[in-house]
Amino acid sequence: MPCAACGLAACAYCEACLALGRSRACALLLRSAAQGAVPRRGEVPRGTALAPTGGGLARWGLSAAQSAAAAAALAFLARPPAGDEPGRFLLWAVTGAGKTEMIFPLLQHTLDRGGRALVATPRRDVVLELAPRLAKAFPDTSLATLYGGSDERWKDAQLTLATTHQLMRFYQGFDLVIIDELDAFPYHNDHMLAHAAASSCKPNGNFVYLSATPPARLQREASQGILTHAKVPVRFHRHPLPVPRLIKMITVAECIRKRNLPSALKTNIQISLKRDAQVFVFVTRIAQIETFVNLMRHTFPGIHIEGTSSQDPDRASKVTAFRERTIRLLVTTTILERGVTIQRSDVFILDADNGLFDEASLVQMAGRAGRSMDDPAGRVVFASSRRTRSQVKAVAQIRKMNTIARRKGYLHPPSQT
């Protein structure tokens, strides 16, 4: 753009980070790295006594599966460096496995050694939810909470909790960077945020990635032994993940045009309502929600049915009403595919063959069912006119996690399920 400061007709600036203020080519940009506080992995300063790796696991009350994964991550943090690049560790945990509790020992490991740690998550609401939990878990540690509009932007803290966009504020500032839900928007496929994350970690530091559905590239690296990882294949209640059922039905657009729902879908939803479940109905398009909600209300009279999406100003209040069982059936887009836990819920994914629903989103949406100790065997239905590779792979991934959990003895014995 034309610049009054330098007089150039075309002075470059960065569009990616405008939220932090305009950075022009002619202006001075200052950055500084934090001092190294944590010894290089495998190096302990003379006279320093450190607790053995994994020694603090007991205080966190983790399950056997959680403890095994946390111990593997701690062992990785303690290993000697392989080079001058930060280490990378993947914590692959199924939906509802309790990922937050598993990172507490890793944070403690870093903080005990005088280091600085960062937990980055895609959404502001998750940051606000995690902040009191971290403050309670680490009462003697300074905590900075960063998101758009936060008043703690310049707070110097040992532990930082932030949305992923806030990573642009840091350069080699952390010994441990934990990226939560790296497969989710906006972090997924955003090269600018990936660059910001890479720049935020010290050269001798470590990344820990958390995900229930890691990107295909990381899954390949893990299977090939390139990326060190640990799997948590079971939820905290030690029951298997609900395996989706596939039913054949016409598209939502055809249902709206014909003003009728297929009998297979009606029967399955009636089963869920009869067993007193809260019902998620996922669709692909915001434009279809209002009309489809009216069709559902006509089909299931007497049931309180609502719809919501990213464009709904009342989304938060509707989710609350759904959680409190005032609303029984909620038609929604993938805006609710993660981060929402509803007691006794069933999941219906319509147009499951649509390209908008990839393997990861199908697994995440299916993960809304069976999260409760009181109702661990929630129902999941993939409804579509054809079977796709994404559906098959999503079902296979869920089955595989159940197989691993059973083989490792993490599941309740059959007599108790």
C-alpha positions in Angstrom: 0.0 0.0 0.0 1.1 3.6 -0.3 3.0 4.6 2.8 3.3 8.1 4.3 6.1 6.9 6.6 8.6 5.9 4.0 7.1 7.5 0.9 7.0 4.3 -1.2 3.9 3.7 -3.4 4.1 0.0 -2.6 5.2 -0.6 1.0 4.4 -4.2 1.9 2.6 -5.3 5.0 1.4 -8.6 6.4 -2.3 -9.4 6.1 -2.1 -12.5 8.2 -1.4 -10.8 11.5 -3.4 -7.5 11.1 -5.2 -8.3 14.4 -2.0 -7.6 16.2 -1.4 -4.3 14.4 -0.1 -3.4 11.0 3.5 -4.6 10.5 5.0 -2.7 7.5 8.2 -3.4 5.6 9.7 0.0 6.5 8.9 -0.3 10.2 11.2 -1.8 12.8 10.0 -5.2 14.1 11.5 -6.3 17.4 11.5 -9.8 18.7 13.5 -11.5 21.5 13.7 -15.1 22.7 13.2 -16.1 26.3 16.2 -17.2 28.3 16.7 -20.9 28.5 15.5 -22.1 31.9 15.1 -25.8 31.4 18.2 -27.9 30.9 18.6 -29.6 27.6 16.9 -33.0 27.7 19.2 -35.5 29.3 21.4 -32.7 30.9 21.0 -32.0 34.6 23.0 -29.1 36.1 25.5 -30.1 38.8 23.9 -30.2 42.3 20.3 -30.2 41.0 18.0 -32.9 42.3 15.0 -33.6 40.1 12.1 -35.9 40.7 12.2 -39.1 38.6 10.2 -39.0 35.4 6.6 -40.0 36.1 7.0 -39.7 39.8 4.1 -37.2 40.1 1.5 -39.2 38.2 -0.2 -40.5 41.3 -1.4 -37.1 42.5 -3.5 -36.5 39.3 -5.8 -39.5 39.8 -5.4 -40.8 36.2 -6.8 -44.1 34.9 -4.5 -46.9 33.8 -4.7 -45.8 30.1 -4.2 -42.1 30.9 -1.2 -42.9 33.2 0.4 -45.0 30.5 0.1 -42.2 27.9 1.3 -39.5 30.4 4.3 -41.7 31.4 5.3 -42.2 27.8 5.1 -38.4 27.2 7.2 -37.7 30.3 9.8 -40.2 29.2 9.9 -38.3 25.9 10.4 -35.0 27.6 13.3 -36.4 29.6 15.2 -38.0 26.7 18.4 -36.4 25.3 17.8 -34.1 22.3 18.1 -35.5 18.8 19.2 -32.2 17.3 18.5 -28.5 17.5 14.9 -28.7 16.5 12.1 -29.0 19.1 10.9 -32.5 19.9 7.4 -33.6 18.8 5.1 -36.0 20.6 1.5 -37.0 19.6 -1.0 -37.8 22.3 -3.7 -39.6 20.3 -6.7 -40.0 22.7 -10.3 -40.9 21.8 -13.1 -38.3 22.4 -14.0 -38.2 26.0 -10.6 -39.8 27.2 -9.7 -36.9 29.4 -6.9 -35.2 27.5 -6.8 -32.2 29.8 -6.0 -34.3 32.9 -3.2 -36.1 31.0 -1.3 -32.8 30.3 -1.1 -31.9 33.9 1.9 -34.1 34.7 3.7 -32.7 31.6 3.1 -29.1 32.7 4.3 -30.0 36.2 7.4 -31.6 34.8 8.3 -28.4 32.9 7.3 -26.0 35.7 9.3 -27.9 38.3 12.4 -27.3 36.2 11.9 -23.6 36.0 10.5 -23.7 32.4 7.7 -21.9 30.7 4.7 -23.8 29.2 2.0 -22.9 26.8 -1.4 -24.6 26.2 -3.0 -23.5 22.9 -6.5 -24.4 21.9 -8.6 -23.3 18.8 -11.6 -21.8 20.6 -12.0 -19.0 23.1 -14.7 -20.8 25.0 -12.3 -23.7 25.7 -9.7 -21.3 26.9 -12.2 -19.7 29.3 -13.3 -23.2 30.5 -9.7 -24.5 31.0 -8.4 -21.4 32.8 -10.0 -22.1 36.2 -9.0 -25.8 36.0 -5.4 -24.9 35.4 -5.5 -22.3 38.1 -6.8 -24.9 40.5 -4.3 -27.6 39.4 -1.3 -25.1 39.7 -2.3 -22.7 42.4 1.3 -21.5 43.0 2.1 -20.8 39.3 1.5 -17.5 37.5 -1.0 -18.0 34.7 -1.7 -15.8 31.7 -4.9 -16.3 29.7 -4.8 -14.9 26.2 -7.6 -14.6 23.6 -9.1 -11.7 21.5 -9.9 -8.9 24.0 -7.9 -10.4 26.9 -6.5 -7.8 29.3 -3.5 -10.1 30.1 -1.6 -9.6 26.8 1.6 -8.4 28.4 1.4 -10.5 31.6 4.7 -12.4 32.1 3.7 -15.9 33.4 5.2 -19.4 33.8 2.1 -21.0 32.3 0.2 -19.5 29.4 -3.2 -20.6 28.1 -4.2 -19.1 24.7 -6.1 -19.4 21.5 -4.0 -20.5 18.6 -3.9 -17.1 17.0 -2.2 -15.7 20.1 0.9 -17.8 19.2 1.9 -15.0 16.9 2.9 -13.0 19.9 5.7 -15.3 20.9 9.2 -16.1 19.6 11.1 -19.0 21.2 9.3 -18.3 24.5 8.3 -21.7 25.7 10.0 -25.0 26.8 6.8 -26.9 26.3 4.1 -26.1 23.7 0.9 -28.2 23.9 -1.4 -27.8 20.8 -4.9 -29.0 21.6 -7.2 -30.2 18.8 -4.6 -29.5 16.1 -7.0 -31.0 13.6 -9.6 -28.4 14.2 -10.3 -25.0 12.6 -8.5 -22.6 12.6 -5.2 -24.3 13.2 -5.8 -27.2 10.7 -4.3 -26.4 7.3 -3.3 -22.8 8.3 0.3 -22.5 7.4 0.6 -19.1 9.2 -0.5 -20.6 12.5 1.7 -23.6 12.1 4.6 -21.2 11.5 3.6 -19.2 14.6 3.5 -22.3 16.7 6.9 -23.5 15.4 8.4 -20.1 16.3 6.9 -20.0 19.8 8.9 -23.0 21.0 12.5 -22.9 22.1 15.0 -24.8 19.9 15.5 -27.3 22.7 11.9 -27.4 23.7 9.1 -29.8 22.9 5.8 -29.9 21.2 3.0 -32.2 22.4 0.1 -32.5 20.0 -3.4 -33.5 21.4 -6.0 -35.0 19.1 -8.7 -37.6 18.8 -8.5 -37.4 15.1 -4.9 -36.5 14.0 -4.3 -35.3 10.5 -3.5 -38.1 8.0 0.2 -36.9 7.8 0.7 -37.3 11.5 -1.1 -40.6 11.5 1.3 -41.9 8.8 4.4 -40.5 10.7 3.2 -42.3 13.9 2.6 -45.6 12.1 6.0 -45.4 10.4 7.8 -44.7 13.7 8.8 -41.1 12.7 6.6 -39.4 15.3 6.8 -40.6 18.9 3.3 -41.1 20.2 1.0 -42.7 22.7 -2.6 -43.8 22.2 -5.4 -43.6 24.7 -8.0 -45.9 23.2 -10.6 -45.8 25.9 -12.8 -43.2 27.7 -12.6 -42.6 31.5 -15.6 -44.8 32.2 -13.8 -47.8 30.6 -16.6 -48.7 28.2 -16.2 -49.2 24.4 -16.8 -46.4 22.0 -20.2 -46.6 20.3 -19.7 -48.1 16.8 -21.8 -46.2 14.1 -24.6 -48.0 12.2 -24.9 -47.2 8.5 -28.4 -46.8 7.1 -29.4 -45.9 3.6 -31.6 -42.9 3.0 -32.3 -40.1 0.5 -30.6 -36.7 0.9 -31.8 -34.0 3.3 -32.6 -31.9 0.2 -34.9 -34.6 -1.1 -36.6 -35.0 2.3 -37.3 -31.3 2.3 -38.6 -31.4 -1.3 -40.9 -34.4 -0.5 -41.8 -33.1 2.9 -41.3 -36.5 4.4 -38.6 -38.5 6.3 -37.6 -42.0 5.3 -39.1 -44.7 7.5 -35.6 -46.0 8.5 -34.6 -42.6 9.9 -38.0 -42.1 11.6 -37.8 -45.5 13.3 -34.2 -45.0 14.5 -35.0 -41.5 15.9 -38.1 -42.9 17.7 -35.9 -45.6 19.3 -33.7 -42.8 20.7 -36.6 -40.7 21.9 -38.2 -43.8 23.5 -35.0 -44.6 25.4 -35.1 -40.9 26.6 -31.9 -39.8 24.8 -31.0 -36.3 23.7 -30.7 -36.4 19.9 -28.1 -34.7 17.8 -29.0 -34.4 14.1 -26.1 -33.2 12.0 -26.7 -31.7 8.6 -24.3 -30.2 6.1 -25.9 -26.9 5.2 -27.0 -23.9 7.3 -29.6 -23.0 4.7 -31.4 -26.4 5.3 -31.8 -26.1 9.1 -34.9 -24.0 9.4 -36.9 -26.0 6.9 -35.7 -29.3 8.2 -36.5 -28.4 11.8 -40.1 -27.7 10.7 -40.2 -31.1 9.0 -38.9 -32.8 12.1 -41.5 -31.0 14.3 -44.2 -32.2 12.0 -42.9 -35.7 12.1 -42.4 -35.8 15.9 -45.1 -33.7 17.4 -44.8 -33.0 21.1 -41.0 -33.1 21.0 -39.2 -29.8 21.5 -37.0 -29.5 18.5 -34.6 -26.6 17.6 -31.9 -25.9 15.1 -28.6 -24.0 15.4 -25.4 -23.1 13.5 -22.5 -20.7 13.5 -24.8 -18.0 12.4 -27.3 -18.4 15.2 -27.0 -15.7 17.9 -28.9 -17.9 20.3 -26.6 -20.9 19.9 -25.2 -20.8 23.4 -28.6 -20.6 25.1 -29.9 -23.5 22.9 -27.0 -25.7 23.8 -27.7 -24.9 27.4 -31.3 -25.8 27.0 -30.3 -29.0 25.2 -28.0 -29.9 28.0 -30.8 -29.3 30.5 -33.2 -31.4 28.4 -35.6 -28.6 27.7 -34.7 -29.2 24.0 -34.8 -32.9 23.1 -33.7 -32.9 19.5 -31.2 -30.4 18.1 -30.5 -30.0 14.3 -27.0 -28.6 13.9 -24.0 -28.2 11.6 -20.5 -29.3 12.5 -20.2 -26.3 14.8 -21.1 -28.7 17.6 -18.9 -31.6 16.4 -16.6 -31.2 19.4 -16.4 -29.5 22.8 -20.0 -30.4 23.8 -20.8 -33.1 26.3 -24.5 -34.0 26.7 -25.6 -36.7 29.1 -27.5 -39.7 27.4 -27.2 -38.5 23.8 -27.5 -40.2 20.5 -26.1 -39.0 17.2 -27.5 -39.0 13.7 -25.4 -37.7 10.8 -27.4 -37.1 7.7 -25.9 -36.9 4.2 -22.9 -38.7 5.8 -21.6 -39.3 2.3 -21.2 -35.5 1.7 -17.6 -34.4 1.0 -17.9 -31.9 3.9 -17.9 -34.8 6.3 -14.4 -36.3 6.2 -13.2 -39.2 8.5 -12.1 -36.8 11.2 -15.4 -34.9 11.4 -17.4 -38.2 11.4 -15.4 -39.5 14.3 -15.7 -36.2 16.2 -19.5 -36.1 15.7 -19.8 -39.8 16.7 -17.9 -38.9 19.8 -20.8 -36.9 21.1 -22.5 -40.2 22.0 -21.7 -42.5 24.9 -19.7 -40.0 26.9 -21.6 -40.4 30.1 -20.9 -43.0 32.8 -24.7 -43.5 33.1 -25.1 -44.1 29.3 -21.8 -45.3 27.8 -23.4 -47.1 24.9 -25.1 -44.2 23.1 -26.3 -44.8 19.5 -24.6 -43.4 16.4 -26.1 -43.5 12.9 -24.5 -42.6 9.6 -27.4 -42.0 7.2 -26.6 -41.6 3.5 -27.5 -42.6 -0.1 -24.2 -44.3 -0.5 -21.3 -45.7 1.5 -18.1 -43.6 1.3 -14.4 -44.2 2.1 -14.7 -41.6 4.9 -17.5 -43.5 6.6 -15.7 -46.8 6.3 -12.5 -45.4 7.7 -14.3 -43.6 10.5 -16.0 -46.9 11.6 -12.7 -48.7 11.2 -10.9 -46.2 13.4 -13.5 -46.5 16.2 -13.4 -50.3 16.0 -9.6 -50.3 16.1 -9.5 -48.1 19.2 -12.0 -50.5 20.9 -9.8 -53.5 19.9 -6.6 -51.9 21.3 -8.5 -51.0 24.6 -9.7 -54.5 24.9 -6.3 -56.1 24.2 -4.6 -53.9 26.8 -7.2 -54.7 29.4 -8.5 -51.1 29.7 -12.2 -52.0 29.2 -14.5 -53.2 32.0 -14.9 -57.0 31.9 -17.9 -58.0 29.7 -20.0 -58.9 32.8 -19.8 -55.3 34.0 -20.6 -53.5 30.7 
